[in-house]
């Protein structure tokens, strides 16, 4: 066992490990240590100041799920854009579940919107489930508000992966787009631009949102594909 693994096991919550395993199907139970996310976030902020953290980021793949989560949190703390992109590109192929994918949210990306969009387009075309999911999630997080352009909707619309976690992200994206950019997003639903499962899941998620009006929800329900 490495020194880092010993430190992670010192924070272990076995009940939480069982809970995490249920939420991330397909990952062997023995890969879960069971470190709660708030503890892991706090640890990441300390660990990134240690020289060993640089070595850790180059040691892939990791043995434990919790190490992957820590890796994602360390990338999120990176303040240099080019370095962050490099680290993300190196890590994405090793991600094998939605939780590790979704925990990565580097703030530095928001300061480089123009070049970051090119990276998003590249990731979103990937055949690797979680690289594609991450690209779409970053598009949703950074480009649906003041930086939004209608043409950005074509990026998730073009994602035709059969992978469940990509389809869910496309639905999540369009449900969020309906809440934030209704007028230009609703034609994608009216014209059935999405695959049937994704179309109906988008409507379901939009109808669960408090940001969608009662009238909009009723209209969306009538657009379900039966």
N, C-alpha and C positions, 0 to 999 in steps of 0.2 A: 504494500500500500504506500502511495506517495505521501509526502508531507501535506500537500493540499487536500488529498482525500481524507486524511486523518482529521484535518480541520473541519471539513464538511460533515464527516460522521459525528463530530462533537456537537453539531447542531441538529442532529437527526431527530425526526419525529416519525416513528414507524406508522402511526395511524395516518399521517399525512401522506406518507409514501404509498399506502394502499389507496388513498383517495386520488392521488395523482395518476396512479396506474389505471384506475377505472376511467379517468377522463381522456387518457391517451392510449386507445386500443392499438395492439400490434407491437407495443414496446414491452419486452420481457420484464417481469416484476423485479428480477435481480438487478436491473439497471437503476432502480429508484433508491436513493438514499433517504429522501424525505425532508429536505430543508425547505422551510416555508419561504415563500417569495420575498416578503418584507425583510427577513433575516438575510437572504441571499443578496438583495439589493444593497443593504447596508455593508455586507461583507465585500461586495464588488467595489464599492467606493474606497474601501481601505486597501483591498488587495491590488488595485490598479496602480497604487503608489509604490508597490514592491517590485523589485527588479525581476522576480520570478514570474510575474504575470506575463511578461513579454515572451518568456519561454513557453508558458502554458498556451498562449494563443497560437503557437507554431506546432503544438503537439496534437495532431489530429490523426485519426478520430479519438474521441474521449471514451473512457470506459463507462461512465455514469451519465444518466440523464441530467442530474444536477450539475455536472461539469459543463454539459452543453448549455444549460440555462445560464450558468455563470459566464460562459463564453459570450453568449448573446448580450448579457448585461454589460460586460466589459467593452464590447464593440459599441454599445449605445453611449458609453461615456467618452469615446474617442472624440477629441475636439478638432483634429486635423482632417479636412474633407478627403484628401487623396488617400491618406492612411486608412481612414474609415472605409472607403470604397474597396481598397485592397484587402482589408481584413474581412469585409463582408463577402467579397467574391471568393475568398479562400474558404470561408466557413459554410456558405450556402449549400454546396454539394453534400455536406455531411449531415445536414438537418433531416431528420426522419419523422418529425411530428409537428403538429400545429402549434403546440405550446411554446416550443423553442423558437419557432418561426415568428410567432406573434409577440414575443417578449422584446424583440429587437426594435428599438425606436430611436436611432441616433438624432439628436437635436441639430447636429451640424448640417444635416441634409437640407434643412429649411433655409440655410444661408447660401445655397448654391442651386437655386431652382432650375436655371437654364440647363446646365450640364447634367444635373441629376435626372431630369426628364429623359434624357437620352439613355441613361442607365436603366431607368424604369422600363422603357420600351424593350430594352435588351432582355432584362430579367423576365418580363411578362410573356415573352415568346419562348421561354425555356420549356423543354419537355420534362424537366425535373419539377415534381409537384410543388415543393416548398420554395424553390427559386421563383417560380411563376407566382405563387401565392404572395410571397414577400413583395415582389414588384407591384402587384395589384394593390396590396395593402398600403404601400408607400404612396401610390397614386391617390388612393382614397384619403390618406392622412394629410397630404400636402397640396392637392390640386383641385379640391372641390369647393374652395372658398374664394378668396380674392384673386387667386391665380388661375381660376378655372377658365377653360375654353371648351366650347361644345365638342370640338374634335377629340378631346381626351376620352370621351365616352366610347370611341371606337376601339380603344386599347382593350378594355375588358370584354367588349362585345366580340372581339376577334379571338378571345381565349376559348377554344373548343375542346379543352381537355376533358376526359371522362373521369379524372381523379376527383373523388368526393370533396377533398379540401380545397381544390381549385374552384369547383362549381359553387361551393358554399361562399367562397370569397367573392366571386362574381356577383352572386345574389346579394351579399352584404354590401358590396360596392354600389350596386344599382338601387338598393333600398335607401342607402345614405344619400345617393345622388338625387333620388326623388324628394327626399326631405330638404335638400339644400338647393337643388337646381331643377325644380319640378317641370317648368315649361319646356326645357330642352331635353329632359330625360323621359318624360311620359310617352313620346312617340316610339321609343324603343319597346315599350310594353304594348302600346296600341297596335304597332305593326308586327308584333311577335318576333322581334329581332333576336331574342335569346332562345336557347334550346328549351323545350317544354318544361323539363324539371327545374331548370334555373329560373325560367319565367315565373313559374308558380311559387318557387321559394322566395323570389324577390318580392312578390306580392305579399306573401305571408310575413316576411320580415318587416316590410313597410307598414303593414297593418298592426304590427306589434310596437311600432314606434310612436312615441308621444309627440314627435315633431311633424307627423302627418295628420292633417285635419280629418274630422269625422266624415266630411263630404268626400274628401280624396280617398279615404279608405273604402267607402262604399263604391266609389267608381272603380277602384282597383279590383275589388272582389268580383265585379261583373266582367273583368277582363281575364279571369282565370281560364286556362286551357283545360278542358275536361277530357 
